[in-house]
């Protein structure tokens, strides 16, 4: 009795159970098409954010420190252009200042200034950057720190986005 | 080999070529996505590069869907 029921069931559904999990060609092509669409939407989102940032305009230059406030070999932390963008201002020589984004280009840990070696150090994964130009020296980071343009006006250090950041 | 089997074999070869082409397009789209992402994060790439990447990605997406359509039509005819 039972085997006769089995036979009828197999006639109605003549697909072996192990073939249930097979992906058909149609399903696979659909997956490829949706993957392509996902890549396009990702590209669109990234491009839109970039263009939106550009359309928002360049933030105005702001004073972040008095020249006498930072001795040679010292640094000051500030946030620019928004409260979510930590930056570091360095005084390398009497007349030489430099400012960079404090986010490491590896995994965005905050970098610290080592005055003895004149390097910016990321303590998370031992990334080292030049304090002169922000270029990566060793460790996991491959890209340099984003530079912030500096000007001295009326004995104050003013910062604004560099040309690279504005583009 | 009967003519029908030969035809099926030929179509199968063409379909494999189409699939390889689609996968190449997808890899190119992935690269375009990384270029745009890099531009968004660092601001090093110019706006023209970003727009070009976006247009190329759209064209690639349309090409993938067109190829898939051809692929499925060929399969139905087979």
gemmi code that builds the backbone of each chain (N, CA, C; Angstrom):
import gemmi

chains = {
    "A": [
        ("UNK", (0.835, -1.207, 0.000), (0.000, 0.000, 0.000), (0.871, 1.260, 0.000)),
        ("UNK", (1.815, 1.231, 0.953), (2.702, 2.376, 1.108), (3.532, 2.611, -0.141)),
        ("UNK", (4.041, 1.534, -0.737), (4.884, 1.699, -1.936), (4.069, 2.214, -3.104)),
        ("UNK", (2.756, 1.826, -3.156), (1.914, 2.316, -4.243), (1.690, 3.837, -4.109)),
        ("UNK", (1.540, 4.293, -2.877), (1.399, 5.737, -2.619), (2.667, 6.465, -3.042)),
        ("UNK", (3.801, 5.861, -2.685), (5.095, 6.441, -3.075), (5.187, 6.587, -4.587)),
        ("UNK", (4.748, 5.561, -5.290), (4.836, 5.586, -6.757), (4.011, 6.737, -7.323)),
        ("UNK", (2.792, 6.914, -6.794), (1.920, 7.999, -7.292), (2.557, 9.361, -7.009)),
        ("UNK", (3.133, 9.450, -5.832), (3.786, 10.717, -5.431), (4.928, 11.022, -6.399)),
        ("UNK", (5.701, 9.989, -6.760), (6.841, 10.206, -7.651), (6.393, 10.544, -9.067)),
        ("UNK", (5.209, 9.998, -9.445), (4.696, 10.358, -10.775), (4.281, 11.828, -10.822)),
        ("UNK", (3.689, 12.289, -9.715), (3.250, 13.689, -9.675), (4.432, 14.646, -9.626)),
        ("UNK", (5.460, 14.257, -8.875), (6.649, 15.118, -8.737), (7.887, 14.330, -9.152)),
        ("UNK", (8.172, 14.296, -10.446), (9.233, 13.389, -10.916), (10.653, 13.950, -10.753)),
        ("UNK", (10.877, 14.847, -9.781), (12.221, 15.408, -9.588), (12.846, 14.765, -8.362)),
        ("UNK", (14.004, 14.138, -8.486), (14.659, 13.560, -7.306), (14.993, 14.650, -6.283)),
        ("UNK", (14.897, 14.292, -5.000), (15.069, 15.320, -3.960), (16.449, 15.966, -4.008)),
        ("UNK", (17.508, 15.203, -4.429), (18.845, 15.799, -4.442), (18.978, 16.881, -5.517)),
        ("UNK", (18.048, 16.875, -6.503), (18.107, 17.913, -7.536), (17.369, 19.182, -7.140)),
        ("UNK", (16.692, 19.121, -5.977), (15.945, 20.295, -5.500), (16.851, 21.503, -5.292)),
        ("UNK", (18.077, 21.221, -4.812), (18.960, 22.329, -4.457), (19.748, 22.857, -5.656)),
        ("UNK", (19.601, 22.265, -6.826), (20.327, 22.753, -7.997), (19.841, 24.148, -8.382)),
        ("UNK", (20.779, 25.003, -8.739), (20.412, 26.346, -9.209), (20.239, 26.270, -10.721)),
        ("UNK", (19.099, 26.707, -11.193), (18.871, 26.645, -12.642), (19.650, 27.768, -13.327)),
        ("UNK", (19.813, 27.611, -14.627), (20.538, 28.616, -15.391), (19.826, 29.971, -15.291)),
        ("UNK", (18.503, 29.911, -15.342), (17.701, 31.144, -15.275), (17.914, 31.869, -13.937)),
        ("UNK", (17.948, 31.082, -12.870), (18.176, 31.684, -11.536), (19.571, 32.294, -11.457)),
        ("UNK", (20.535, 31.580, -12.042), (21.915, 32.064, -11.984), (22.067, 33.376, -12.762)),
        ("UNK", (21.450, 33.449, -13.950), (21.546, 34.685, -14.741), (20.829, 35.834, -14.021)),
        ("UNK", (19.733, 35.497, -13.356), (19.013, 36.522, -12.588), (19.922, 37.065, -11.477)),
        ("UNK", (20.641, 36.167, -10.847), (21.576, 36.568, -9.792), (22.664, 37.494, -10.357)),
        ("UNK", (23.183, 37.143, -11.550), (24.220, 37.986, -12.171), (23.661, 39.373, -12.501)),
        ("UNK", (22.442, 39.403, -13.035), (21.807, 40.685, -13.376), (21.604, 41.551, -12.148)),
        ("UNK", (21.152, 40.928, -11.063), (20.931, 41.699, -9.830), (22.256, 42.159, -9.225)),
        ("UNK", (23.300, 41.344, -9.383), (24.627, 41.757, -8.901), (25.090, 43.001, -9.646)),
        ("UNK", (24.890, 42.974, -10.963), (25.267, 44.132, -11.785), (24.501, 45.380, -11.349)),
        ("UNK", (23.220, 45.193, -11.093), (22.385, 46.319, -10.653), (22.878, 46.847, -9.294)),
        ("UNK", (23.258, 45.920, -8.420), (23.754, 46.330, -7.092), (25.044, 47.135, -7.236)),
        ("UNK", (25.941, 46.703, -8.140), (27.187, 47.448, -8.362), (26.878, 48.852, -8.876)),
        ("UNK", (25.911, 48.932, -9.797), (25.558, 50.254, -10.335), (24.987, 51.145, -9.237)),
        ("UNK", (24.108, 50.589, -8.413), (23.501, 51.401, -7.346), (24.559, 51.859, -6.337)),
        ("UNK", (25.522, 50.978, -6.056), (26.620, 51.357, -5.152), (27.441, 52.488, -5.745)),
        ("UNK", (27.766, 52.370, -7.027), (28.531, 53.422, -7.709), (27.740, 54.728, -7.712)),
        ("UNK", (26.445, 54.617, -7.965), (25.579, 55.803, -8.001), (25.568, 56.491, -6.636)),
        ("UNK", (25.441, 55.711, -5.578), (25.398, 56.284, -4.228), (26.710, 57.003, -3.897)),
        ("UNK", (27.837, 56.331, -4.212), (29.146, 56.938, -3.906), (29.340, 58.216, -4.723)),
        ("UNK", (28.954, 58.161, -6.011), (29.110, 59.344, -6.869), (28.214, 60.478, -6.384)),
        ("UNK", (26.990, 60.131, -5.986), (26.058, 61.158, -5.507), (26.598, 61.840, -4.258)),
        ("UNK", (27.193, 61.050, -3.369), (27.758, 61.641, -2.137), (28.911, 62.574, -2.456)),
        ("UNK", (29.742, 62.132, -3.420), (30.888, 62.963, -3.812), (30.393, 64.292, -4.427)),
        ("UNK", (29.400, 64.189, -5.336), (28.896, 65.387, -6.014), (28.142, 66.288, -5.021)),
        ("UNK", (27.455, 65.654, -4.088), (26.721, 66.424, -3.077), (27.682, 67.238, -2.223)),
        ("UNK", (28.778, 66.579, -1.846), (29.797, 67.252, -1.040), (30.349, 68.461, -1.801)),
        ("UNK", (30.537, 68.262, -3.103), (31.110, 69.335, -3.922), (30.109, 70.495, -4.043)),
        ("UNK", (28.826, 70.132, -4.241), (27.795, 71.158, -4.411), (27.561, 71.942, -3.129)),
        ("UNK", (27.837, 71.297, -2.000), (27.618, 71.978, -0.704), (28.547, 73.165, -0.522)),
        ("UNK", (29.608, 73.210, -1.337), (30.522, 74.352, -1.272), (31.672, 74.142, -0.300)),
        ("UNK", (32.655, 75.005, -0.407), (33.848, 74.903, 0.443), (33.581, 75.581, 1.783)),
        ("UNK", (33.836, 74.883, 2.881), (33.649, 75.534, 4.170), (34.653, 76.674, 4.350)),
        ("UNK", (34.233, 77.690, 5.056), (35.086, 78.871, 5.236), (36.299, 78.544, 6.095)),
        ("UNK", (37.371, 79.320, 5.883), (38.567, 79.166, 6.711), (38.251, 79.624, 8.127)),
        ("UNK", (38.827, 78.930, 9.093), (38.577, 79.295, 10.500), (39.897, 79.341, 11.268)),
        ("UNK", (39.989, 80.230, 12.282), (41.190, 80.227, 13.127), (41.076, 79.107, 14.149)),
        ("UNK", (42.175, 78.367, 14.340), (42.111, 77.252, 15.292), (43.060, 77.434, 16.478)),
        ("UNK", (44.049, 78.316, 16.315), (44.979, 78.496, 17.440), (45.724, 79.808, 17.284)),
        ("UNK", (46.189, 80.300, 18.409), (47.086, 81.455, 18.401), (48.492, 80.915, 18.164)),
        ("UNK", (49.320, 81.634, 17.436), (50.661, 81.142, 17.097), (51.467, 80.813, 18.361)),
        ("UNK", (51.359, 81.666, 19.378), (52.155, 81.459, 20.600), (51.604, 80.328, 21.481)),
        ("UNK", (50.431, 79.868, 21.132), (49.772, 78.844, 21.943), (50.466, 77.475, 21.822)),
        ("UNK", (51.111, 77.246, 20.673), (51.716, 75.925, 20.433), (53.238, 76.076, 20.346)),
        ("UNK", (53.987, 75.522, 21.288), (55.456, 75.573, 21.174), (55.956, 74.645, 20.070)),
        ("UNK", (57.209, 74.851, 19.654), (57.794, 73.988, 18.618), (57.826, 72.543, 19.124)),
        ("UNK", (57.368, 71.599, 18.274), (57.346, 70.180, 18.657), (56.056, 69.778, 19.351)),
        ("UNK", (55.154, 70.733, 19.528), (53.878, 70.413, 20.182), (52.759, 70.359, 19.137)),
        ("UNK", (51.585, 70.037, 19.597), (50.448, 69.923, 18.673), (49.168, 70.373, 19.355)),
        ("UNK", (48.148, 70.585, 18.531), (46.827, 70.920, 19.072), (45.776, 70.176, 18.252)),
        ("UNK", (44.798, 69.639, 18.937), (43.714, 68.936, 18.239), (42.569, 69.906, 17.997)),
        ("UNK", (41.949, 69.778, 16.848), (40.766, 70.588, 16.539), (39.860, 69.795, 15.611)),
        ("UNK", (38.681, 70.333, 15.343), (37.728, 69.641, 14.468), (37.360, 70.556, 13.314)),
        ("UNK", (37.515, 70.016, 12.081), (37.250, 70.828, 10.916), (37.038, 69.914, 9.705)),
        ("UNK", (36.120, 70.131, 8.813), (35.150, 71.237, 8.790), (33.912, 71.014, 9.656)),
        ("UNK", (33.674, 69.762, 10.124), (32.523, 69.548, 11.001), (33.022, 68.980, 12.324)),
        ("UNK", (32.134, 68.836, 13.267), (32.480, 68.289, 14.574), (32.873, 66.815, 14.488)),
        ("UNK", (32.546, 66.183, 13.348), (32.870, 64.761, 13.182), (34.201, 64.542, 12.468)),
        ("UNK", (34.953, 65.610, 12.224), (36.229, 65.491, 11.501), (37.384, 65.941, 12.399)),
        ("UNK", (37.958, 65.026, 13.184), (39.072, 65.406, 14.048), (40.343, 65.666, 13.229)),
        ("UNK", (41.047, 66.723, 13.592), (42.291, 67.085, 12.895), (43.374, 67.376, 13.919)),
        ("UNK", (44.602, 67.403, 13.447), (45.734, 67.676, 14.339), (46.616, 68.747, 13.697)),
        ("UNK", (46.918, 69.759, 14.503), (47.784, 70.864, 14.053), (49.152, 70.690, 14.715)),
        ("UNK", (50.211, 70.674, 13.906), (51.563, 70.450, 14.425), (52.397, 71.701, 14.228)),
        ("UNK", (53.278, 71.954, 15.167), (54.273, 73.009, 14.942), (55.631, 72.318, 14.827)),
        ("UNK", (56.125, 72.238, 13.598), (57.351, 71.481, 13.347), (58.596, 72.336, 13.576)),
        ("UNK", (58.528, 73.593, 13.142), (59.630, 74.539, 13.350), (59.012, 75.841, 13.841)),
        ("UNK", (59.881, 76.815, 14.083), (59.380, 78.109, 14.560), (58.332, 78.691, 13.609)),
        ("UNK", (58.602, 78.561, 12.305), (57.702, 79.145, 11.307), (56.945, 78.093, 10.503)),
        ("UNK", (57.092, 76.836, 10.886), (56.478, 75.772, 10.069), (55.373, 75.045, 10.832)),
        ("UNK", (54.158, 75.162, 10.283), (53.010, 74.448, 10.838), (52.523, 73.427, 9.799)),
        ("UNK", (51.859, 72.395, 10.264), (51.232, 71.430, 9.358), (49.963, 70.925, 10.039)),
        ("UNK", (48.957, 70.622, 9.234), (47.714, 70.094, 9.813), (47.183, 68.974, 8.933)),
        ("UNK", (46.688, 67.951, 9.588), (46.169, 66.783, 8.874), (44.901, 66.286, 9.562)),
        ("UNK", (44.156, 65.491, 8.798), (43.043, 64.785, 9.415), (43.630, 63.793, 10.408)),
        ("UNK", (42.960, 63.628, 11.543), (43.513, 62.730, 12.557), (43.118, 61.276, 12.307)),
        ("UNK", (42.272, 61.046, 11.302), (41.827, 59.677, 11.023), (42.876, 58.933, 10.210)),
        ("UNK", (43.364, 57.840, 10.746), (44.316, 57.001, 10.004), (43.613, 56.476, 8.753)),
        ("UNK", (44.338, 56.437, 7.645), (43.723, 55.995, 6.377), (43.588, 54.481, 6.306)),
        ("UNK", (44.012, 53.795, 7.340), (43.839, 52.333, 7.355), (42.438, 51.995, 7.871)),
        ("UNK", (42.218, 52.233, 9.181), (40.894, 51.917, 9.751), (40.365, 53.057, 10.618)),
        ("UNK", (40.826, 54.285, 10.324), (40.289, 55.497, 10.935), (40.554, 55.639, 12.435)),
        ("UNK", (41.563, 54.962, 12.958), (41.957, 55.224, 14.351), (42.596, 56.616, 14.404)),
        ("UNK", (42.546, 57.318, 15.549), (43.185, 58.637, 15.616), (44.712, 58.510, 15.698)),
        ("UNK", (45.408, 59.312, 14.899), (46.877, 59.281, 14.914), (47.388, 60.273, 15.967)),
        ("UNK", (48.585, 60.010, 16.484), (49.205, 60.880, 17.490), (50.562, 61.351, 16.986)),
        ("UNK", (50.982, 62.505, 17.487), (52.255, 63.075, 17.033), (53.385, 62.629, 17.947)),
        ("UNK", (54.448, 62.125, 17.321), (55.657, 61.785, 18.074), (56.710, 62.814, 17.684)),
        ("UNK", (56.969, 63.761, 18.592), (57.874, 64.869, 18.266), (59.310, 64.392, 18.083)),
        ("UNK", (59.705, 63.348, 18.806), (61.090, 62.863, 18.732), (61.414, 62.335, 17.336)),
        ("UNK", (60.486, 61.583, 16.764), (60.739, 61.008, 15.431), (60.114, 61.852, 14.321)),
        ("UNK", (59.389, 62.885, 14.686), (58.661, 63.736, 13.744), (57.756, 62.889, 12.843)),
        ("UNK", (57.022, 62.014, 13.497), (56.092, 61.150, 12.765), (54.723, 61.175, 13.434)),
        ("UNK", (53.722, 60.911, 12.622), (52.381, 60.705, 13.170), (52.192, 59.194, 13.269)),
        ("UNK", (51.752, 58.741, 14.419), (51.709, 57.303, 14.693), (50.268, 56.867, 14.941)),
        ("UNK", (49.877, 55.805, 14.277), (48.575, 55.199, 14.572), (48.824, 54.029, 15.521)),
        ("UNK", (48.351, 54.106, 16.767), (48.671, 53.048, 17.737), (47.915, 51.742, 17.489)),
        ("UNK", (46.838, 51.796, 16.708), (46.013, 50.586, 16.536), (46.772, 49.476, 15.807)),
        ("UNK", (47.381, 49.818, 14.664), (48.056, 48.784, 13.864), (49.463, 49.210, 13.471)),
        ("UNK", (50.029, 50.113, 14.254), (51.409, 50.570, 14.020), (51.599, 51.139, 12.612)),
        ("UNK", (50.794, 52.116, 12.304), (50.969, 52.843, 11.042), (51.742, 54.119, 11.318)),
        ("UNK", (52.680, 54.457, 10.433), (53.511, 55.655, 10.634), (53.392, 56.575, 9.423)),
        ("UNK", (53.240, 57.863, 9.698), (53.112, 58.867, 8.638), (54.144, 59.966, 8.867)),
        ("UNK", (54.581, 60.572, 7.765), (55.501, 61.694, 7.878), (54.734, 62.907, 8.402)),
        ("UNK", (55.331, 63.602, 9.368), (54.685, 64.804, 9.897), (54.852, 65.978, 8.931)),
        ("UNK", (55.757, 65.842, 7.977), (55.987, 66.923, 7.013), (54.851, 67.003, 5.993)),
        ("UNK", (54.503, 65.831, 5.431), (53.525, 65.850, 4.336), (52.397, 64.826, 4.491)),
        ("UNK", (52.413, 64.054, 5.563), (51.338, 63.091, 5.814), (51.453, 61.801, 5.028)),
        ("UNK", (52.559, 61.629, 4.285), (52.721, 60.407, 3.483), (52.930, 59.195, 4.403)),
        ("UNK", (52.411, 58.019, 4.003), (52.634, 56.827, 4.831), (54.091, 56.380, 4.749)),
        ("UNK", (54.668, 56.038, 5.902), (56.076, 55.612, 5.943), (56.182, 54.096, 6.121)),
        ("UNK", (55.364, 53.557, 6.998), (55.368, 52.102, 7.176), (54.073, 51.688, 7.861)),
        ("UNK", (53.857, 50.364, 7.895), (52.631, 49.849, 8.499), (51.557, 49.641, 7.458)),
        ("UNK", (50.356, 49.299, 7.913), (49.288, 48.954, 6.960), (48.790, 50.110, 6.071)),
        ("UNK", (48.808, 51.377, 6.508), (48.202, 52.416, 5.643), (48.933, 52.554, 4.319)),
        ("UNK", (48.167, 52.713, 3.258), (48.736, 52.890, 1.917), (48.540, 54.320, 1.408)),
        ("UNK", (47.559, 55.025, 1.956), (47.286, 56.406, 1.522), (47.727, 57.382, 2.595)),
        ("UNK", (48.113, 58.568, 2.150), (48.551, 59.601, 3.081), (47.379, 60.215, 3.833)),
        ("UNK", (47.681, 60.868, 4.939), (46.639, 61.567, 5.704), (46.146, 62.771, 4.904)),
        ("UNK", (44.861, 63.048, 5.001), (44.302, 64.204, 4.293), (44.872, 65.485, 4.905)),
        ("UNK", (45.477, 66.310, 4.062), (46.104, 67.545, 4.562), (45.061, 68.652, 4.686)),
        ("UNK", (45.283, 69.518, 5.646), (44.444, 70.704, 5.817), (45.347, 71.910, 5.542)),
        ("UNK", (44.885, 72.803, 4.658), (45.712, 73.968, 4.288), (45.776, 74.953, 5.457)),
        ("UNK", (46.948, 75.556, 5.621), (47.186, 76.460, 6.764), (47.627, 77.827, 6.263)),
        ("UNK", (47.210, 78.847, 6.953), (47.740, 80.191, 6.691), (47.833, 80.929, 8.034)),
        ("UNK", (48.800, 81.824, 8.127), (48.975, 82.600, 9.361), (48.479, 84.018, 9.079)),
        ("UNK", (47.487, 84.443, 9.818), (46.947, 85.794, 9.663), (46.780, 86.415, 11.050)),
        ("UNK", (47.309, 87.595, 11.191), (47.189, 88.343, 12.453), (47.576, 87.480, 13.654)),
        ("UNK", (48.695, 86.775, 13.517), (49.245, 85.961, 14.605), (48.342, 84.780, 14.995)),
        ("UNK", (47.489, 84.396, 14.058), (46.632, 83.237, 14.326), (46.800, 82.206, 13.203)),
        ("UNK", (46.606, 80.942, 13.554), (46.687, 79.872, 12.546), (45.278, 79.615, 12.022)),
        ("UNK", (45.109, 79.807, 10.716), (43.806, 79.573, 10.072), (43.895, 78.284, 9.261)),
        ("UNK", (42.811, 77.542, 9.239), (42.801, 76.310, 8.428), (41.647, 76.369, 7.428)),
        ("UNK", (41.871, 75.718, 6.290), (40.800, 75.528, 5.298), (41.104, 74.267, 4.529)),
        ("UNK", (40.103, 73.766, 3.807), (40.311, 72.518, 3.075), (41.350, 72.730, 1.991)),
        ("UNK", (42.223, 71.719, 1.802), (43.235, 71.831, 0.751), (42.557, 71.672, -0.609)),
        ("UNK", (43.285, 71.976, -1.696), (42.710, 71.909, -3.049), (42.241, 70.499, -3.383)),
        ("UNK", (42.997, 69.494, -2.916), (42.627, 68.094, -3.197), (41.263, 67.772, -2.611)),
        ("UNK", (41.034, 68.257, -1.382), (39.784, 67.941, -0.714), (38.598, 68.645, -1.356)),
        ("UNK", (38.866, 69.819, -1.938), (37.766, 70.586, -2.521), (37.257, 69.954, -3.810)),
        ("UNK", (38.128, 69.262, -4.573), (37.776, 68.742, -5.907), (36.616, 67.767, -5.854)),
    ],
    "B": [
        ("UNK", (27.185, 12.433, -34.921), (26.475, 13.440, -34.143), (25.317, 14.013, -34.985)),
        ("UNK", (24.108, 13.937, -34.465), (22.956, 14.425, -35.225), (22.976, 15.953, -35.303)),
        ("UNK", (22.320, 16.542, -36.336), (22.309, 18.016, -36.463), (21.752, 18.706, -35.221)),
        ("UNK", (20.779, 18.059, -34.586), (20.167, 18.687, -33.403), (21.159, 18.739, -32.225)),
        ("UNK", (21.862, 17.642, -32.061), (22.861, 17.598, -30.976), (23.980, 18.597, -31.264)),
        ("UNK", (24.390, 18.669, -32.540), (25.453, 19.618, -32.905), (25.007, 21.062, -32.614)),
        ("UNK", (23.752, 21.362, -32.961), (23.217, 22.707, -32.719), (23.215, 23.009, -31.212)),
        ("UNK", (22.780, 22.016, -30.453), (22.719, 22.213, -29.000), (24.120, 22.457, -28.444)),
        ("UNK", (25.081, 21.710, -28.976), (26.460, 21.855, -28.525), (26.973, 23.262, -28.841)),
        ("UNK", (26.669, 23.728, -30.082), (27.118, 25.077, -30.485), (26.500, 26.145, -29.591)),
        ("UNK", (25.206, 26.009, -29.357), (24.525, 27.007, -28.507), (25.121, 26.992, -27.102)),
        ("UNK", (25.430, 25.796, -26.639), (26.023, 25.694, -25.299), (27.358, 26.429, -25.232)),
        ("UNK", (28.167, 26.287, -26.292), (29.458, 26.988, -26.328), (29.240, 28.500, -26.312)),
        ("UNK", (28.289, 28.958, -27.155), (28.003, 30.404, -27.209), (27.528, 30.903, -25.844)),
        ("UNK", (26.680, 30.124, -25.216), (26.155, 30.546, -23.913), (27.269, 30.638, -22.871)),
        ("UNK", (28.233, 29.710, -22.933), (29.354, 29.784, -21.998), (30.179, 31.040, -22.249)),
        ("UNK", (30.342, 31.381, -23.530), (31.087, 32.603, -23.865), (30.358, 33.829, -23.326)),
        ("UNK", (29.041, 33.822, -23.482), (28.240, 34.951, -22.978), (28.396, 35.069, -21.462)),
        ("UNK", (28.366, 33.933, -20.796), (28.501, 33.963, -19.329), (29.869, 34.526, -18.927)),
        ("UNK", (30.915, 34.104, -19.651), (32.265, 34.608, -19.341), (32.312, 36.121, -19.549)),
        ("UNK", (31.660, 36.588, -20.626), (31.635, 38.014, -20.921), (30.901, 38.781, -19.817)),
        ("UNK", (29.785, 38.237, -19.385), (29.006, 38.885, -18.318), (29.840, 38.985, -17.044)),
        ("UNK", (30.567, 37.935, -16.734), (31.388, 37.953, -15.504), (32.515, 38.980, -15.636)),
        ("UNK", (33.087, 39.115, -16.844), (34.116, 40.153, -17.055), (33.526, 41.543, -16.832)),
        ("UNK", (32.316, 41.757, -17.353), (31.654, 43.066, -17.165), (31.421, 43.328, -15.678)),
        ("UNK", (31.019, 42.284, -14.961), (30.779, 42.454, -13.520), (32.066, 42.834, -12.787)),
        ("UNK", (33.174, 42.224, -13.183), (34.457, 42.572, -12.546), (34.816, 44.031, -12.845)),
        ("UNK", (34.569, 44.462, -14.090), (34.840, 45.854, -14.455), (33.960, 46.796, -13.627)),
        ("UNK", (32.718, 46.388, -13.428), (31.801, 47.216, -12.612), (32.295, 47.304, -11.168)),
        ("UNK", (32.819, 46.193, -10.666), (33.357, 46.192, -9.300), (34.522, 47.178, -9.198)),
        ("UNK", (35.365, 47.183, -10.220), (36.509, 48.119, -10.227), (36.014, 49.572, -10.266)),
        ("UNK", (35.015, 49.841, -11.107), (34.449, 51.201, -11.184), (33.884, 51.623, -9.823)),
        ("UNK", (33.258, 50.676, -9.158), (32.693, 50.959, -7.836), (33.805, 51.349, -6.857)),
        ("UNK", (34.920, 50.628, -6.886), (36.027, 50.951, -5.966), (36.632, 52.311, -6.293)),
        ("UNK", (36.708, 52.632, -7.593), (37.245, 53.948, -7.996), (36.359, 55.063, -7.435)),
        ("UNK", (35.054, 54.885, -7.570), (34.124, 55.914, -7.087), (34.157, 56.017, -5.569)),
        ("UNK", (34.260, 54.866, -4.921), (34.320, 54.854, -3.452), (35.575, 55.583, -2.962)),
        ("UNK", (36.678, 55.329, -3.643), (37.949, 55.985, -3.303), (37.802, 57.500, -3.480)),
        ("UNK", (37.150, 57.901, -4.578), (36.950, 59.332, -4.844), (36.091, 59.960, -3.753)),
        ("UNK", (35.087, 59.216, -3.305), (34.194, 59.746, -2.270), (34.953, 59.926, -0.946)),
        ("UNK", (35.812, 58.969, -0.632), (36.495, 59.005, 0.665), (37.657, 59.990, 0.708)),
        ("UNK", (38.456, 60.021, -0.368), (39.693, 60.808, -0.305), (39.614, 62.121, -1.064)),
        ("UNK", (38.756, 62.205, -2.066), (38.666, 63.435, -2.852), (39.814, 63.601, -3.825)),
        ("UNK", (40.610, 62.520, -4.028), (41.752, 62.634, -4.938), (41.320, 62.599, -6.401)),
        ("UNK", (40.320, 61.787, -6.720), (39.870, 61.697, -8.119), (38.969, 62.889, -8.436)),
        ("UNK", (39.043, 63.352, -9.695), (38.240, 64.519, -10.056), (36.779, 64.130, -10.286)),
        ("UNK", (35.926, 65.140, -10.362), (34.499, 64.896, -10.570), (34.251, 64.240, -11.917)),
        ("UNK", (35.061, 64.616, -12.942), (34.881, 64.023, -14.273), (35.097, 62.511, -14.246)),
        ("UNK", (36.080, 62.083, -13.467), (36.359, 60.638, -13.358), (35.159, 59.932, -12.721)),
        ("UNK", (34.594, 60.561, -11.701), (33.447, 59.964, -11.000), (32.245, 59.847, -11.947)),
        ("UNK", (31.996, 60.904, -12.717), (30.858, 60.880, -13.649), (31.094, 59.825, -14.737)),
        ("UNK", (32.336, 59.750, -15.240), (32.661, 58.754, -16.265), (32.453, 57.338, -15.711)),
        ("UNK", (32.883, 57.114, -14.471), (32.719, 55.798, -13.842), (31.237, 55.451, -13.698)),
        ("UNK", (30.446, 56.454, -13.342), (29.000, 56.233, -13.161), (28.343, 55.863, -14.491)),
        ("UNK", (28.693, 56.602, -15.546), (28.112, 56.330, -16.873), (28.530, 54.940, -17.360)),
        ("UNK", (29.825, 54.612, -17.183), (30.319, 53.290, -17.616), (29.597, 52.174, -16.853)),
        ("UNK", (29.357, 52.405, -15.567), (28.678, 51.388, -14.768), (27.237, 51.191, -15.252)),
        ("UNK", (26.594, 52.301, -15.618), (25.217, 52.202, -16.134), (25.193, 51.433, -17.453)),
        ("UNK", (26.148, 51.759, -18.338), (26.231, 51.067, -19.633), (26.493, 49.574, -19.409)),
        ("UNK", (27.398, 49.277, -18.467), (27.733, 47.875, -18.181), (26.509, 47.130, -17.653)),
        ("UNK", (25.746, 47.806, -16.790), (24.542, 47.174, -16.231), (23.534, 46.876, -17.352)),
        ("UNK", (23.354, 47.850, -18.260), (22.440, 47.645, -19.382), (22.940, 46.509, -20.272)),
        ("UNK", (24.257, 46.438, -20.473), (24.836, 45.382, -21.317), (24.599, 44.002, -20.693)),
        ("UNK", (24.760, 43.930, -19.362), (24.553, 42.642, -18.677), (23.112, 42.177, -18.852)),
        ("UNK", (22.169, 43.101, -18.654), (20.759, 42.720, -18.795), (20.423, 42.337, -20.235)),
        ("UNK", (21.017, 43.047, -21.223), (20.783, 42.719, -22.640), (21.351, 41.335, -22.957)),
        ("UNK", (22.542, 41.062, -22.455), (23.163, 39.753, -22.706), (22.349, 38.629, -22.071)),
        ("UNK", (21.855, 38.882, -20.875), (21.049, 37.859, -20.195), (19.762, 37.590, -20.980)),
        ("UNK", (19.214, 38.659, -21.512), (17.984, 38.518, -22.306), (18.259, 37.654, -23.535)),
        ("UNK", (19.372, 37.946, -24.215), (19.768, 37.148, -25.376), (20.005, 35.695, -24.982)),
        ("UNK", (20.666, 35.541, -23.852), (20.980, 34.213, -23.320), (19.703, 33.394, -23.122)),
        ("UNK", (18.721, 34.007, -22.489), (17.487, 33.282, -22.199), (16.680, 33.007, -23.470)),
        ("UNK", (16.720, 33.974, -24.415), (16.019, 33.760, -25.696), (16.648, 32.582, -26.449)),
        ("UNK", (17.970, 32.558, -26.473), (18.679, 31.469, -27.162), (18.350, 30.129, -26.519)),
        ("UNK", (18.250, 30.135, -25.193), (17.939, 28.899, -24.475), (16.524, 28.403, -24.814)),
        ("UNK", (15.600, 29.365, -24.928), (14.219, 28.975, -25.256), (14.127, 28.414, -26.667)),
        ("UNK", (14.896, 29.045, -27.611), (14.875, 28.566, -28.991), (15.460, 27.165, -29.090)),
        ("UNK", (16.439, 26.887, -28.245), (17.080, 25.585, -28.257), (16.043, 24.503, -27.895)),
    ],
}
model = gemmi.Model(1)
for chain_id, residues in chains.items():
    chain = gemmi.Chain(chain_id)
    for i, (resn, *xyz) in enumerate(residues, 1):
        res = gemmi.Residue()
        res.name, res.seqid = resn, gemmi.SeqId(i, " ")
        for name, pos in zip(("N", "CA", "C"), xyz):
            atom = gemmi.Atom()
            atom.name, atom.element = name, gemmi.Element(name[0])
            atom.pos, atom.b_iso = gemmi.Position(*pos), 0.0
            res.add_atom(atom)
        chain.add_residue(res)
    model.add_chain(chain)
structure = gemmi.Structure()
structure.add_model(model)
structure.setup_entities()
